Amino acid sequence: MALTEPAAAAPQTPPVAPALVPAQGNRERTAAESILRRQAQRESAARTYARSLPIVPVRARGLTIEGADGRRYLDCLSGAGTLALGHNHPVVLEAIRKVLDSGAPLHVLDLATPVKDAFTTELFTNLPAGLAADARVQFCGPAGTDAVEAALKLVRTATGRSGLLAFTGAYHGMTAGALDASGGAGDVRVTRLPYPQDHRCPFGVGGPEGARLAARWTENLLDDPKGGVPAPAGMIVEPVQGEGGVIPAPDDWLRRMREITAGRGIPLIADEVQTGVGRTGAFWGVDHAGVVPDVMVLSKAIGGSLPLAVIVYRSELDVWPPGAHAGTFRGNQLAMAAGTATLAYVRRNGLAERAALLGDRMLAALRGLAADHPCVAEVRGRGLMIGLELVDPATGAAAPALAAAVRQECLDRGLIVELGGRHAAVVRLLPPLTLTDAQAAAVLDRLADAVPAAARRLP
């Protein structure tokens, strides 16, 4: 499947190293099978990606992963969006080596270091101007869910309130508070609000009218003295629901959420763990709507492939006492160095703008695919955050078995994708921002082969 028109030249990733040339043989396959067998015997039943992607990565560069059996794959999972520059980008490796060669300490809790100072400076350079001018940053534990917990604790401390507004279909992490805020969990402290979308609009209309009704629902619920919702500590929202099925928030709706929260003294938390650092075609997902939140939750790409998580927030919220939120592994110097290099590279090379351009062309090409295959109900996304929702053409019902078959057909063709959505029926693409035109064409071609092949496999 070709892109609809020639794309501008992208900042090029180095060519794949000669070591990635396939060297398949019985010995390699046997070694890989042994490793997978031991993993199944030793690791918990909670493992996820390893079940659907039975590969053993041994080398990687850019978009490409090589397995222990010698097979090569185009990686459109990118560590669930962590690898903004792909695998082992030279600027990331150079930044890590520089710290290692300097003799600097690698573990310093929350002490000040030149590496941390460089990271916070580059981070603040890229923040929305309305936030960067008067912001504070809190380094959390290493994962995005730790930053979500910190954000929830922050707004509850600052407001003296305990309730939370969150959205259907949301995903904010796997710790207790983050699960409360996510769509699959239920907790009386969390009020669940409708998140607008076209294909499965909760009001049955979709489009601008569906978004308007969703905003009105939220406003009426908060202002109704008999609505049963006391003033909350905050509202948490994803600019694009990733795990929820790649559902972009309409810009007008997101601006309305900002107006509603600001007018009622409710801090607005933007969860930018997956949408941040150019992924959606703007440096931050909220930039599309021109919204400046009170708190931003950041992880994944900001660590340049290594574990790092922070929250950035308005200084007026900075009322918690020393030690109110801590964690041993919040001073990872290698992650900060890699993150600084990644943030600067994305900014200097215009990779957010590149993601917008190439993402639009990929979405257009995939919508052409959908026109020929009724099982693809909707193609949606923003930038290089793309999803295809699969359905039973006869009933319109979500088709998780078909989505799983497409994922397997992609893997058989050397393409790694993942699933999401409420019924795991959305095929998701999260390629690195360094994706070239030729690589994008290869991804589209393999996916275009996989969809009809999967449809033929199922009854």
C-alpha positions as CSV (number, residue, x, y, z in Angstrom):
1,M,0.0,0.0,0.0
2,A,1.5,3.3,-1.0
3,L,1.3,6.6,0.7
4,T,-1.1,9.0,-1.0
5,E,1.6,11.5,-2.0
6,P,5.4,11.9,-1.6
7,A,6.4,12.9,1.9
8,A,9.1,15.4,2.8
9,A,12.5,14.0,3.8
10,A,12.7,12.9,7.4
11,P,15.7,13.0,9.7
12,Q,17.3,9.7,8.8
13,T,18.1,7.0,11.2
14,P,21.4,5.3,10.6
15,P,21.3,2.2,8.4
16,V,20.7,-1.1,10.1
17,A,24.0,-2.5,11.3
18,P,25.4,-5.5,9.5
19,A,24.9,-7.5,12.6
20,L,21.2,-7.5,11.9
21,V,21.5,-9.5,8.7
22,P,19.3,-12.7,9.3
23,A,21.3,-15.8,10.2
24,Q,18.4,-18.3,10.7
25,G,19.3,-21.8,11.4
26,N,18.3,-24.8,13.6
27,R,20.7,-23.7,16.4
28,E,19.2,-20.1,16.6
29,R,15.6,-21.4,16.5
30,T,16.3,-24.0,19.2
31,A,18.0,-21.4,21.5
32,A,15.0,-19.0,21.1
33,E,12.5,-21.8,21.8
34,S,14.4,-22.8,24.9
35,I,14.4,-19.2,26.2
36,L,10.6,-18.9,25.6
37,R,10.0,-22.2,27.3
38,R,11.9,-21.2,30.4
39,Q,10.1,-17.8,30.4
40,A,6.7,-19.7,30.4
41,Q,7.9,-21.9,33.3
42,R,9.3,-19.1,35.5
43,E,7.4,-15.9,34.9
44,S,4.0,-15.1,36.3
45,A,0.6,-15.6,34.7
46,A,0.3,-11.8,34.5
47,R,2.8,-11.5,31.6
48,T,1.1,-9.9,28.6
49,Y,3.2,-9.0,25.6
50,A,5.3,-12.1,25.8
51,R,2.1,-14.2,25.2
52,S,1.1,-12.5,21.9
53,L,4.6,-11.7,20.7
54,P,6.7,-14.9,21.2
55,I,10.0,-13.5,20.0
56,V,13.3,-13.1,21.8
57,P,14.9,-9.8,20.8
58,V,18.7,-9.8,20.8
59,R,19.6,-6.7,18.7
60,A,17.7,-3.7,17.6
61,R,18.2,-0.4,15.7
62,G,15.7,2.2,14.8
63,L,12.5,0.5,13.6
64,T,14.0,-2.9,13.4
65,I,14.3,-5.7,15.9
66,E,16.2,-9.0,15.4
67,G,15.1,-12.1,17.3
68,A,17.3,-14.8,18.6
69,D,16.1,-17.0,15.7
70,G,17.5,-14.5,13.2
71,R,14.1,-13.2,12.1
72,R,13.8,-9.4,11.7
73,Y,10.7,-7.3,12.5
74,L,9.5,-3.8,12.0
75,D,8.5,-2.6,15.5
76,C,5.4,-0.5,15.6
77,L,4.9,-1.1,19.3
78,S,8.0,0.9,20.3
79,G,7.9,-0.1,23.9
80,A,4.3,1.0,24.1
81,G,5.3,4.4,22.9
82,T,8.5,4.7,25.0
83,L,10.9,4.7,22.0
84,A,10.3,8.1,20.4
85,L,13.6,7.7,18.4
86,G,13.4,4.0,17.9
87,H,15.8,1.4,19.3
88,N,19.4,2.5,20.2
89,H,19.4,5.8,18.5
90,P,23.0,7.2,18.3
91,V,22.2,10.4,20.2
92,V,20.7,8.4,23.1
93,L,23.6,6.0,23.2
94,E,26.1,8.9,23.1
95,A,24.3,10.6,26.0
96,I,24.4,7.4,28.1
97,R,28.1,6.7,27.3
98,K,29.0,10.2,28.3
99,V,27.5,9.8,31.7
100,L,29.1,6.3,32.2
101,D,32.5,7.6,31.1
102,S,32.3,10.7,33.3
103,G,32.4,8.7,36.6
104,A,29.2,10.5,37.7
105,P,27.0,8.7,40.3
106,L,24.2,6.8,38.7
107,H,21.9,6.8,41.8
108,V,21.4,10.0,43.8
109,L,17.9,9.9,45.1
110,D,16.6,13.5,44.5
111,L,19.9,15.4,44.8
112,A,20.8,18.0,42.3
113,T,23.2,17.1,39.6
114,P,24.4,18.6,36.3
115,V,22.6,15.8,34.5
116,K,19.3,16.5,36.2
117,D,19.7,20.3,35.7
118,A,20.2,19.7,31.9
119,F,17.1,17.5,31.8
120,T,14.8,19.9,33.7
121,T,16.1,22.8,31.5
122,E,15.3,21.0,28.3
123,L,12.0,19.8,29.6
124,F,10.9,23.3,30.6
125,T,12.0,24.6,27.2
126,N,9.5,22.3,25.6
127,L,6.5,22.8,28.0
128,P,3.5,24.8,27.0
129,A,4.5,28.4,27.6
130,G,1.6,29.1,30.0
131,L,2.9,26.4,32.3
132,A,6.6,26.6,31.9
133,A,6.7,30.2,33.1
134,D,5.6,29.3,36.6
135,A,5.9,25.5,37.1
136,R,7.4,23.0,39.5
137,V,8.6,19.5,38.7
138,Q,8.4,16.4,40.9
139,F,10.5,13.4,40.1
140,C,8.5,10.3,40.9
141,G,9.2,6.6,40.8
142,P,10.3,5.1,37.4
143,A,6.9,4.4,35.8
144,G,4.0,6.5,34.5
145,T,1.6,5.0,37.0
146,D,3.9,6.4,39.8
147,A,3.5,9.8,38.3
148,V,-0.2,9.4,38.1
149,E,-0.3,8.6,41.8
150,A,1.8,11.7,42.5
151,A,-0.5,13.9,40.5
152,L,-3.6,12.5,42.4
153,K,-1.9,13.1,45.7
154,L,-0.8,16.6,44.7
155,V,-4.3,17.8,43.8
156,R,-5.9,16.2,46.8
157,T,-3.4,17.9,49.1
158,A,-3.7,21.2,47.3
159,T,-7.5,21.3,47.3
160,G,-8.3,19.4,50.5
161,R,-10.8,17.4,48.5
162,S,-10.7,13.7,47.7
163,G,-13.0,13.0,44.7
164,L,-11.7,12.6,41.1
165,L,-13.2,13.1,37.7
166,A,-12.1,10.6,35.1
167,F,-13.4,9.3,31.8
168,T,-14.8,6.1,30.4
169,G,-12.2,4.1,28.4
170,A,-9.3,5.7,30.3
171,Y,-6.1,4.0,31.2
172,H,-3.7,5.6,33.7
173,G,-1.6,2.7,35.0
174,M,-1.7,-0.3,37.2
175,T,-1.3,0.9,40.8
176,A,-4.3,1.3,43.0
177,G,-5.1,5.0,42.5
178,A,-4.3,4.8,38.8
179,L,-6.6,1.9,38.4
180,D,-9.4,3.8,40.2
181,A,-9.0,6.5,37.5
182,S,-9.0,4.0,34.6
183,G,-12.0,2.9,32.7
184,G,-12.0,-0.7,33.8
185,A,-12.0,0.0,37.6
186,G,-14.7,1.1,39.9
187,D,-14.3,3.2,43.0
188,V,-16.9,5.4,44.7
189,R,-14.2,8.2,44.9
190,V,-14.1,8.4,41.1
191,T,-16.9,9.9,39.0
192,R,-16.9,8.5,35.5
193,L,-17.6,11.0,32.7
194,P,-18.3,10.3,29.0
195,Y,-15.3,10.6,26.6
196,P,-16.5,11.7,23.2
197,Q,-15.9,9.5,20.1
198,D,-17.5,8.9,16.8
199,H,-17.7,5.2,16.2
200,R,-19.2,4.3,19.6
201,C,-20.6,7.6,20.8
202,P,-22.3,7.2,24.2
203,F,-25.1,9.5,22.9
204,G,-25.5,7.8,19.6
205,V,-24.7,10.8,17.4
206,G,-20.9,11.2,17.3
207,G,-19.1,14.2,15.8
208,P,-19.3,17.7,17.2
209,E,-22.8,17.2,18.6
210,G,-21.7,14.1,20.5
211,A,-18.7,16.1,22.0
212,R,-21.1,19.0,22.9
213,L,-23.4,16.6,24.7
214,A,-20.5,15.0,26.6
215,A,-19.4,18.4,27.7
216,R,-22.9,19.4,28.7
217,W,-23.3,16.2,30.7
218,T,-20.1,17.0,32.7
219,E,-21.1,20.6,33.3
220,N,-24.6,19.7,34.5
221,L,-23.4,16.9,36.7
222,L,-21.0,19.3,38.5
223,D,-23.6,22.1,38.9
224,D,-26.5,19.9,40.0
225,P,-26.8,20.2,43.8
226,K,-28.6,16.8,43.7
227,G,-26.2,15.2,41.2
228,G,-24.4,13.4,44.0
229,V,-20.9,14.6,42.9
230,P,-19.2,16.8,45.5
231,A,-16.5,19.2,44.4
232,P,-13.6,17.0,43.2
233,A,-9.9,17.3,43.8
234,G,-9.2,17.2,40.1
235,M,-10.0,15.9,36.6
236,I,-7.6,13.6,34.7
237,V,-7.8,13.2,31.0
238,E,-5.8,11.7,28.1
239,P,-5.5,14.0,25.0
240,V,-5.7,10.7,23.1
241,Q,-7.0,7.6,24.8
242,G,-4.3,5.1,23.8
243,E,-5.1,1.8,25.5
244,G,-8.7,2.8,25.2
245,G,-8.5,2.4,21.5
246,V,-6.6,5.4,20.0
247,I,-9.5,7.9,20.5
248,P,-8.4,11.5,20.1
249,A,-10.2,14.1,22.2
250,P,-11.9,16.7,20.0
251,D,-10.2,20.0,20.4
252,D,-13.3,22.0,21.2
253,W,-14.3,19.4,23.8
254,L,-10.9,19.5,25.5
255,R,-11.1,23.3,25.5
256,R,-14.5,23.1,27.1
257,M,-13.1,20.7,29.8
258,R,-10.5,23.4,30.5
259,E,-13.2,26.1,30.8
260,I,-15.4,23.9,33.1
261,T,-12.6,23.0,35.4
262,A,-11.0,26.5,35.6
263,G,-14.4,28.1,36.3
264,R,-15.0,25.7,39.2
265,G,-11.5,25.7,40.8
266,I,-10.9,22.1,39.7
267,P,-7.2,21.3,38.7
268,L,-7.0,19.7,35.3
269,I,-4.5,16.9,35.0
270,A,-3.3,15.9,31.5
271,D,-2.0,12.4,31.3
272,E,0.7,12.8,28.6
273,V,2.5,9.5,29.3
274,Q,1.9,8.1,25.8
275,T,0.9,11.2,23.9
276,G,3.9,13.4,24.9
277,V,7.1,14.2,23.1
278,G,5.8,14.6,19.5
279,R,3.8,11.4,19.3
280,T,0.5,13.0,18.2
281,G,2.0,15.5,15.8
282,A,2.5,18.3,18.4
283,F,5.0,18.2,21.2
284,W,2.2,17.6,23.7
285,G,-1.2,16.2,23.0
286,V,-2.9,19.2,24.7
287,D,-1.1,21.6,22.2
288,H,-3.6,20.7,19.5
289,A,-6.4,22.4,21.4
290,G,-4.2,25.1,22.9
291,V,-5.0,23.9,26.4
292,V,-2.7,24.5,29.3
293,P,-3.4,22.1,32.1
294,D,-2.6,22.6,35.8
295,V,-0.7,19.3,36.0
296,M,1.0,17.2,33.3
297,V,1.9,13.6,33.9
298,L,5.0,12.6,31.9
299,S,6.8,9.3,31.4
300,K,7.7,6.8,28.6
301,A,9.4,8.9,25.9
302,I,10.8,11.5,28.3
303,G,13.3,8.9,29.5
304,G,14.7,8.2,26.0
305,S,14.0,4.4,26.4
306,L,15.0,4.3,30.1
307,P,12.6,4.5,33.2
308,L,11.7,8.0,34.1
309,A,8.5,9.7,35.3
310,V,7.7,13.2,36.5
311,I,4.8,15.5,37.1
312,V,5.0,19.2,36.1
313,Y,2.4,21.5,37.7
314,R,1.5,25.1,38.6
315,S,3.5,26.5,41.5
316,E,0.3,27.4,43.4
317,L,-0.4,23.7,43.8
318,D,3.1,23.1,45.4
319,V,1.8,23.0,49.0
320,W,2.8,19.5,50.1
321,P,5.5,19.1,52.8
322,P,8.9,17.6,52.3
323,G,8.7,13.8,51.9
324,A,5.0,13.9,51.0
325,H,5.8,12.0,47.9
326,A,9.1,10.2,47.5
327,G,10.7,7.1,45.9
328,T,14.1,5.6,45.8
329,F,14.5,5.4,42.1
330,R,13.7,9.0,41.1
331,G,17.3,10.1,40.4
332,N,18.1,7.8,37.4
333,Q,21.0,9.8,35.8
334,L,21.2,7.6,32.7
335,A,17.5,8.1,32.0
336,M,17.8,11.8,32.5
337,A,20.7,12.0,30.1
338,A,18.9,9.9,27.5
339,G,15.7,11.9,28.1
340,T,17.5,15.2,27.5
341,A,19.0,13.9,24.3
342,T,15.6,12.7,23.1
343,L,13.7,15.9,23.9
344,A,16.4,18.0,22.3
345,Y,16.5,15.8,19.1
346,V,12.7,15.9,18.7
347,R,12.7,19.6,19.1
348,R,15.6,20.5,16.9
349,N,14.6,18.1,14.1
350,G,10.9,19.0,14.0
351,L,9.9,15.4,14.6
352,A,6.5,16.4,16.0
353,E,5.7,18.2,12.7
354,R,7.1,15.2,10.8
355,A,4.8,12.9,12.8
356,A,1.8,15.1,11.9
357,L,2.6,15.0,8.2
358,L,3.4,11.3,7.9
359,G,0.6,10.4,10.3
360,D,-1.9,12.1,8.1
361,R,-0.7,10.3,5.0
362,M,-0.7,6.9,6.8
363,L,-4.2,7.6,8.1
364,A,-5.4,8.4,4.5
365,A,-3.8,5.3,3.1
366,L,-5.4,3.1,5.9
367,R,-8.8,4.7,5.2
368,G,-8.4,3.5,1.7
369,L,-7.8,0.0,3.0
370,A,-10.9,0.3,5.2
371,A,-13.0,1.2,2.1
372,D,-12.2,-2.2,0.6
373,H,-12.6,-4.2,3.8
374,P,-15.9,-3.8,5.7
375,C,-14.3,-5.5,8.8
376,V,-12.4,-2.2,9.4
377,A,-15.0,0.0,10.9
378,E,-12.9,3.0,11.6
379,V,-9.4,4.2,11.2
380,R,-8.5,7.0,13.6
381,G,-5.6,8.6,15.4
382,R,-3.3,11.6,15.6
383,G,0.2,11.8,14.3
384,L,2.0,8.5,14.7
385,M,-0.6,7.1,17.1
386,I,-2.9,5.2,14.9
387,G,-5.7,2.6,15.4
388,L,-7.9,0.4,13.3
389,E,-11.1,-0.8,14.9
390,L,-12.2,-4.2,13.6
391,V,-15.8,-5.5,13.6
392,D,-18.0,-8.3,12.4
393,P,-19.3,-6.8,9.1
394,A,-22.6,-8.5,9.5
395,T,-23.4,-7.2,13.0
396,G,-21.0,-4.3,13.6
397,A,-20.0,-5.9,16.9
398,A,-16.4,-5.6,18.0
399,A,-14.2,-8.4,16.6
400,P,-11.4,-9.2,19.1
401,A,-10.7,-12.6,17.5
402,L,-10.2,-10.9,14.2
403,A,-7.9,-8.3,15.7
404,A,-5.8,-11.0,17.3
405,A,-5.6,-12.8,14.0
406,V,-4.5,-9.6,12.3
407,R,-1.8,-9.2,14.9
408,Q,-0.6,-12.7,14.3
409,E,-0.7,-12.2,10.5
410,C,1.4,-9.1,11.0
411,L,3.9,-10.9,13.1
412,D,4.2,-13.7,10.5
413,R,5.1,-10.9,8.0
414,G,7.6,-9.3,10.3
415,L,5.5,-6.5,11.7
416,I,4.9,-6.0,15.4
417,V,1.6,-4.3,16.3
418,E,-0.5,-4.3,19.5
419,L,-4.2,-4.4,20.4
420,G,-6.3,-2.0,22.5
421,G,-9.8,-0.7,22.9
422,R,-12.6,-1.7,25.1
423,H,-12.9,-5.2,23.5
424,A,-9.2,-5.5,22.4
425,A,-10.5,-5.1,18.9
426,V,-8.3,-2.1,17.9
427,V,-5.1,-2.8,16.0
428,R,-2.6,-0.1,17.2
429,L,0.5,1.4,15.5
430,L,3.1,3.4,17.5
431,P,6.1,3.6,15.2
432,P,9.1,5.7,16.2
433,L,9.1,9.4,15.2
434,T,12.1,8.7,13.0
435,L,10.0,6.6,10.7
436,T,11.1,7.1,7.1
437,D,8.8,7.2,4.0
438,A,10.1,3.8,2.9
439,Q,9.6,2.3,6.3
440,A,6.0,3.7,6.5
441,A,5.3,2.2,3.1
442,A,6.6,-1.2,4.3
443,V,4.5,-1.0,7.4
444,L,1.4,-0.2,5.4
445,D,2.0,-3.0,2.8
446,R,2.4,-5.6,5.5
447,L,-0.7,-4.5,7.4
448,A,-2.7,-4.4,4.1
449,D,-1.7,-8.0,3.5
450,A,-2.5,-9.1,7.1
451,V,-6.1,-7.8,7.3
452,P,-7.6,-9.8,4.4
453,A,-5.4,-12.8,5.4
454,A,-6.8,-12.7,8.9
455,A,-10.4,-12.3,7.6
456,R,-10.0,-15.4,5.5
457,R,-8.7,-17.5,8.4
458,L,-11.7,-16.9,10.6
459,P,-15.2,-18.5,9.9
